[in-house]
């Protein structure tokens, strides 16, 4: 029995009030998510009519549910940002999981040259375009790099739908995506080191050493320990799913505790499982969960977009869209032609890669977390 303000309150009364507050809060969150998904489905139907990527629908849903219209995320922003972080971690885990070094080795020099050449020329020309549009140099660097990456998911779906995965242009386009994924991994690792606490050469060296030691330890685990664990649990798909999640978030959290970013930990945890014979099953089990949290990631991203400067960003958006749809395929076409590919294969490879990956948003998100990109 407790006395509060001259009144007697039993423990049961306090527990009841606490439970009511928790239930009310949970009802609010569930209601918000239900409304978010309803709005997102509606936007997705409209976007599908115009045959545009669903990422646009998610961002539009975020704008609708943001502070300018429905204001659904008000008061629970930190919770939704945590959900968004889950999506980023799972996305990068699957990217690491799908890094097939043996395939990259088999297609050799051409994929390396096309991947590096496309990233260098697209980022360089994009940077100059953004500077000419009045974007600050640091933001221009991030945005120029972000638009260089094509979506591996979209490209694999396009190639599989057309049954072109084993054609000449299909195999080298997949190789191009693997090179881009490797470059993306390096960029995220560098950002993770740069965003660590502390400044100066000593802090940078300490985090670099932590990264090297962590990778070495995970290589040993993936070679001598993980195969036995996975073989013992592979007969249960649920247990394999739970272990994969625990491995992903456990490694990411451990490396975060050592000073690296969650994104770096997610990629490394995925690479550690990439050579496993159960890699495809793990990826197929994780992918739906990743998709759900990525939807929330893009909704949160859309909710943070300011509509007041829409007129200011309209021209850069149009110019960049034209560059991505025309300039990027042209760059790839010229690179493939320099490597003695036929006009048809060069053109098909360039057109297939003419879109922007979801990793571009992740890169900008990581840049913002590192304090390098702001709202300018």
C-alpha positions in Angstrom: 0.0 0.0 0.0 1.4 3.4 -1.0 0.3 6.9 0.1 0.4 9.5 -2.7 -0.9 13.1 -2.1 -2.9 11.8 1.0 -4.5 9.0 -1.0 -4.0 5.3 -0.6 -3.0 3.5 -3.8 -2.6 -0.2 -4.0 0.1 -1.8 -6.1 -2.6 -3.4 -8.2 -4.0 0.1 -9.0 -0.6 1.4 -10.0 0.0 -1.7 -12.2 -3.4 -1.3 -13.8 -2.7 2.4 -14.7 0.7 1.5 -16.0 -0.7 -1.3 -18.2 -3.4 1.0 -19.5 -0.7 3.5 -20.6 1.4 0.8 -22.3 -1.7 -0.6 -24.1 -2.7 2.9 -25.2 0.8 3.5 -26.5 0.9 0.2 -28.3 -2.6 0.8 -29.8 -1.3 4.2 -31.1 1.8 2.6 -32.7 -0.2 -0.3 -34.3 -2.8 2.2 -35.5 0.0 4.4 -37.0 1.7 1.5 -38.8 -1.7 0.2 -40.1 -2.4 3.7 -41.5 1.1 4.0 -42.9 0.8 0.7 -44.7 -2.7 1.6 -46.0 -1.4 4.8 -47.4 1.6 3.1 -48.9 -0.5 0.4 -50.6 -2.7 3.2 -52.2 0.4 5.0 -53.4 1.9 1.8 -54.7 -1.2 1.1 -56.8 -1.0 4.5 -58.4 2.7 4.2 -59.0 2.2 0.8 -60.6 -0.1 2.3 -63.1 2.8 4.5 -64.3 5.2 1.6 -64.2 7.6 3.3 -61.8 9.7 1.8 -59.0 7.8 1.2 -55.7 10.5 3.2 -53.9 8.7 6.3 -55.2 5.5 5.1 -53.6 7.1 4.6 -50.3 8.6 8.1 -50.3 5.3 9.6 -51.4 3.6 7.7 -48.5 6.2 9.2 -46.1 5.4 12.7 -47.4 1.7 12.1 -46.9 2.2 10.7 -43.4 4.8 13.3 -42.5 4.3 16.6 -40.6 2.9 18.5 -43.6 -0.2 16.4 -44.1 -1.3 13.6 -41.7 1.6 14.0 -39.2 1.4 10.3 -38.1 5.0 10.0 -37.0 4.8 12.8 -34.5 5.9 11.7 -31.0 7.3 8.3 -32.2 10.0 9.5 -34.6 12.8 7.7 -32.7 10.9 4.4 -32.9 10.4 4.7 -36.7 14.1 5.7 -37.1 15.0 2.5 -35.3 12.8 0.6 -37.7 14.5 2.3 -40.6 17.9 1.4 -39.1 16.8 -2.3 -39.1 16.0 -2.0 -42.8 19.5 -0.6 -43.6 21.2 -3.3 -41.5 19.3 -6.1 -43.1 19.8 -4.6 -46.6 23.6 -4.5 -46.1 23.6 -7.9 -44.5 22.1 -9.4 -47.7 24.5 -7.4 -49.9 27.4 -8.9 -48.0 25.7 -12.3 -48.2 25.4 -12.1 -52.0 29.0 -11.0 -52.7 30.1 -13.9 -54.8 33.8 -13.6 -55.3 34.1 -16.7 -57.3 31.7 -15.4 -59.9 33.6 -12.1 -60.0 36.8 -13.9 -60.5 35.4 -15.9 -63.4 34.4 -12.9 -65.5 37.7 -11.1 -64.7 39.1 -7.9 -66.1 36.0 -6.7 -68.1 33.7 -6.5 -65.1 36.4 -4.8 -63.0 37.0 -2.1 -65.7 33.4 -1.5 -66.4 32.5 -1.3 -62.7 35.3 1.1 -61.8 35.0 3.1 -65.0 31.2 3.5 -64.6 31.6 4.7 -61.0 34.4 7.1 -61.8 32.9 8.7 -64.9 29.3 8.8 -63.5 30.4 10.3 -60.2 32.8 12.7 -61.8 30.3 14.1 -64.4 27.5 14.1 -61.8 29.7 16.1 -59.4 30.3 18.7 -62.0 26.6 18.9 -62.9 25.7 19.3 -59.2 28.3 22.0 -58.7 26.9 23.9 -61.7 23.4 23.6 -60.1 24.7 25.4 -57.0 24.9 22.4 -54.7 27.6 22.6 -52.0 30.8 20.6 -52.8 30.4 18.1 -49.9 26.7 17.4 -50.6 27.6 17.2 -54.3 30.2 14.5 -53.7 27.8 12.3 -51.7 24.9 12.8 -54.2 27.2 12.2 -57.2 28.4 8.9 -55.7 24.9 7.9 -54.7 23.6 8.1 -58.2 26.4 5.9 -59.6 25.1 2.7 -58.1 22.4 0.6 -59.9 20.0 -1.7 -58.0 21.3 -5.3 -58.0 17.8 -6.4 -57.0 16.1 -4.7 -60.0 18.7 -5.8 -62.5 18.6 -9.4 -61.3 14.8 -9.4 -61.6 14.9 -7.8 -65.1 17.5 -10.3 -66.3 15.6 -13.3 -64.8 12.3 -12.1 -66.2 13.8 -11.9 -69.7 15.8 -15.1 -69.1 19.0 -13.3 -70.0 21.1 -14.1 -66.9 23.3 -16.5 -68.9 23.7 -14.3 -72.0 26.9 -12.4 -72.6 25.6 -9.0 -71.6 23.7 -10.5 -68.7 26.7 -12.2 -67.1 28.8 -9.1 -67.5 26.1 -6.9 -66.1 25.9 -9.1 -63.0 29.7 -8.8 -62.8 29.3 -5.0 -63.0 26.8 -5.1 -60.1 29.2 -7.2 -58.0 32.0 -4.7 -58.6 29.6 -1.9 -57.6 28.7 -3.8 -54.4 32.3 -4.1 -53.5 32.9 -0.4 -54.0 29.7 0.2 -51.9 31.1 -2.0 -49.1 34.4 -0.1 -49.1 32.5 3.3 -49.0 30.3 2.2 -46.1 33.4 0.9 -44.2 35.3 4.1 -44.7 32.2 6.1 -43.6 31.9 3.9 -40.6 35.5 4.6 -39.6 35.1 8.3 -40.2 31.9 8.5 -38.1 33.5 6.9 -35.1 34.0 8.9 -31.9 37.3 10.8 -31.6 39.2 12.7 -34.2 42.7 12.7 -35.7 45.0 10.1 -37.1 45.2 8.1 -33.9 41.4 7.6 -33.7 41.3 6.7 -37.4 44.2 4.2 -37.0 42.5 2.6 -34.0 39.3 2.1 -35.8 41.1 0.8 -38.9 43.0 -1.7 -36.7 39.7 -2.7 -35.1 38.3 -3.4 -38.5 41.2 -5.5 -39.6 41.2 -7.6 -36.4 37.4 -8.0 -36.7 37.6 -9.2 -40.3 40.4 -11.6 -39.4 38.4 -13.0 -36.5 35.3 -13.4 -38.6 37.3 -15.1 -41.4 38.5 -17.7 -38.9 35.0 -18.2 -37.6 33.5 -18.5 -41.1 36.1 -21.1 -42.0 36.3 -23.2 -38.9 33.3 -22.6 -36.7 30.2 -21.4 -38.7 30.1 -24.3 -41.1 29.7 -26.8 -38.2 27.0 -24.6 -36.6 25.1 -24.1 -39.8 25.3 -27.9 -40.7 23.9 -28.8 -37.3 20.9 -26.4 -37.6 20.2 -26.5 -41.3 17.5 -29.2 -41.0 15.3 -26.6 -39.2 14.5 -23.6 -41.4 13.1 -21.6 -38.5 16.3 -22.2 -36.4 18.4 -21.2 -39.4 16.4 -18.0 -39.8 16.8 -17.1 -36.1 20.5 -17.9 -36.1 21.0 -15.7 -39.2 19.2 -12.8 -37.5 21.1 -13.3 -34.3 24.4 -13.4 -36.2 23.6 -10.3 -38.2 22.5 -8.1 -35.3 25.0 -9.7 -32.9 28.1 -9.0 -35.1 26.8 -5.5 -36.0 26.2 -4.6 -32.3 29.6 -6.0 -31.3 31.5 -4.1 -33.9 29.4 -1.0 -33.0 30.5 -1.4 -29.4 34.1 -1.5 -30.7 33.6 1.8 -32.5 32.6 0.9 -36.0 29.1 1.6 -37.5 26.2 -0.8 -37.5 26.3 -0.7 -41.3 29.9 -2.0 -41.4 29.0 -4.8 -39.0 26.0 -5.8 -41.1 28.1 -6.1 -44.2 30.9 -8.0 -42.5 28.4 -10.4 -40.9 26.9 -11.1 -44.4 30.3 -11.7 -46.0 31.1 -14.2 -43.3 28.2 -16.3 -44.4 28.5 -15.7 -48.2 30.6 -18.8 -48.8 28.1 -21.1 -46.9 26.2 -23.7 -48.9 23.1 -22.4 -47.1 23.6 -18.8 -48.3 20.6 -18.9 -50.7 18.3 -20.2 -48.1 19.4 -17.7 -45.5 18.9 -14.8 -48.1 15.5 -16.0 -49.1 14.4 -16.2 -45.4 15.8 -12.8 -44.5 14.6 -10.9 -47.6 10.9 -10.5 -46.7 11.8 -9.1 -43.3 14.3 -6.8 -44.9 11.7 -5.6 -47.4 9.2 -4.7 -44.6 11.8 -2.6 -42.7 13.1 -1.0 -45.9 9.5 0.1 -46.6 9.5 1.9 -43.2 13.0 3.3 -44.0 11.8 5.0 -47.2 8.6 6.1 -45.5 10.7 7.8 -42.7 12.9 9.2 -45.4 9.9 10.7 -47.2 8.5 12.1 -44.0 11.7 14.1 -43.5 11.5 15.7 -46.9 10.7 19.4 -46.7 8.1 20.5 -49.2 8.9 24.2 -48.7 12.0 23.9 -50.9 10.3 21.9 -53.6 10.8 24.6 -56.2 14.4 24.8 -55.3 15.1 21.1 -55.8 12.9 20.6 -58.9 15.5 21.6 -61.5 18.3 19.5 -59.9 15.9 16.6 -59.8 15.0 16.8 -63.4 18.6 17.3 -64.6 19.8 14.3 -62.5 17.0 12.2 -63.8 17.9 12.9 -67.4 21.6 12.2 -66.6 20.7 8.9 -65.0 18.4 7.8 -67.8 20.5 8.9 -70.7 24.0 9.8 -69.5 24.7 6.7 -67.4 23.7 4.2 -70.1 25.8 6.2 -72.6 28.8 6.0 -70.3 28.4 2.2 -69.9 27.9 1.8 -73.6 31.2 3.6 -74.4 33.1 1.6 -71.8 31.8 -1.8 -73.1 32.5 -0.7 -76.7 36.1 0.1 -75.6 36.4 -3.5 -74.3 35.3 -4.8 -77.8 31.8 -5.8 -76.9 29.2 -5.7 -79.7 26.9 -2.7 -80.1 23.9 -4.8 -79.1 25.5 -6.2 -75.9 26.9 -2.7 -74.9 23.5 -1.1 -75.4 21.6 -3.8 -73.5 24.0 -3.6 -70.6 23.8 0.2 -70.5 20.0 0.2 -70.6 19.7 -2.5 -67.9 21.7 -0.5 -65.5 19.9 2.8 -66.1 18.4 3.3 -62.6 19.5 4.2 -59.1 20.0 1.7 -56.3 18.4 1.9 -52.9 22.0 1.9 -51.6 22.2 5.5 -52.8 19.7 6.4 -50.1 21.6 4.3 -47.6 24.9 6.2 -48.5 23.2 9.6 -48.0 21.7 8.3 -44.7 25.2 7.2 -43.5 26.6 10.5 -44.6 24.0 12.3 -42.6 24.8 10.1 -39.5 28.5 10.9 -39.9 27.7 14.6 -39.9 28.9 15.2 -43.5 25.6 15.8 -45.2 23.0 18.3 -44.0 19.8 19.8 -45.4 21.4 22.0 -47.9 
